[in-house]
């Protein structure tokens, strides 16, 4: 119900990260976004808002479970390719206000292909890069994953 290209959002992410020894990362965010491009074939938008997250670490991490408050800054670009396939690129930054891992950046690029002509389901082929400043124990700050 906002005017122009503005919109509000609420988001809940649940993640498991075996590489970073995280059993579950629950991240909740709500805030404002703006649609720079909003057509049937192409979309570019940005979101920004506060976050609250809970991290449950694996016992191997030798780290206490923690609750964090922070911020989400995200840009999302999507473009239709051909009749039904599309390209997606999302880049997100998650600065935290009160933790040792003070900054996380995730960039994801993917191609989506419809499973069938009438299906709303897609095959998604892509790559994700994630960087965490100051990771736990001896895990690496960079993680690249194909899916």
N, C-alpha and C positions, 0 to 999 in steps of 0.2 A: 504493500500500500504506500510505498514511498514514491516520490516524484522523480521524473527523469530516469536516469540509469541506476539510481540507488536501490539497494535491496538490503534486507536484514537476513541473517543466517544463524542457525544453530547446528553444531556439528559434534559428533561423538566418534572417536577412533579407538579401536581396540587392536593392539598389535602384540605379536610374540616375536622376539628377536633372539634366536639361539646364538648368533655371532656375538652379540653384546651382552649375553647372559641375562636377558630380561624375560621373565616368565610372562608378564603382562604389563603393557603400558596402556593405561586408560586415559585418554585426553579429551576433555570437553572444552568447546570454544563457542562463543556467541559474539556477534558483532555486526559491522556494516560492510557492505561491498558496493562496488560500482562496475557497471557493464560498459566498457569502452566500445566494444563491437558486439552487437546482438542481432544477428541475422540467422536465417535458417541454415545457411552453409558455413557460417563462421561465428565464433564467439571468443571474446577476450574480456576477462573480468579480473578484479582484484578484491581480496577480502582482508580485513584487519579486525582483530578483536582480542580480548583477554582470554587466557586459557587457565585451566586447572587440570593437573595430571597426577596420576598415582602410578608409581613404578614398583613392581614386585620382582626383586632380583632373584636369580638362581643362587643356590647355596655356594656354588663355585665362585661367584662374583665377590664374595667376602665384603658385601656392602649391605647397609641397612635399607629396607624398603623406605620409600619416601613419597611425600606429597609435595608438589611444586605448583607455584603460580608463575605465569609468564604471559607471553604474547604470541599471536599468530600473524604473520604477514605472508600472503600467498597470492600468486598470479596463476591464472589458468587459461590456456589457449586451446581451442578445438576447431578443427576444420574438416569438413566433409571432403572425401576423396572419391571421385566417381559417383555412383548412385547411392551406395549404402555404407561404404567403408569410411573411416575417419582417422585423423591423426590427433593425438592429445599430448600436450606438454604442460606439466604442472611443476612449479617451483615454490617451495615453502620454507620459511625461516621461523624457528621456534626459540626465541631468546627467553630464558628463564630468569626470574628475579632473585631466587633464593636457593641455588643449588651449586654443587661443584661442577656439574656438566651444564655450563651456562649458555651454550648455544648449539643448536642443531639445524642443519640445512638438508633438505631433501629435494631432489630433482628427478622427475619421472617422465619418460617419453615412451609413447606406445602407439601402435597401429591396431585398430579394432576392425574386425571383419564379422559380418552377420553370420550366425550359424545356419539359418535358413531364410528363405524369401519373406516369410510372414512372421519370423521370430523377432522378439525384442532382445534376445540374448546375443552376445558377441564373443568371438574368440579374441583375446587380447594378447598381443606379442609386444614385449617392450623391455626396457632397461631402467633400473632405479639406482641412483647414486645417493648415498647418505653420508654426511660428515657430522661427527660429534666432537666438539671441543672437550678435551679432557675425559676420555672414556674410562670405565671402571677396569680395575685390575690390569691385565696385559693385553686387553683387546685393542684392535686397531681403530683409529679415528675415522677411516674411510671404509665404506662397504659398497660394493657394486654387485647388483643382483640382476640376472636376466630371468624373465618369466614368459 
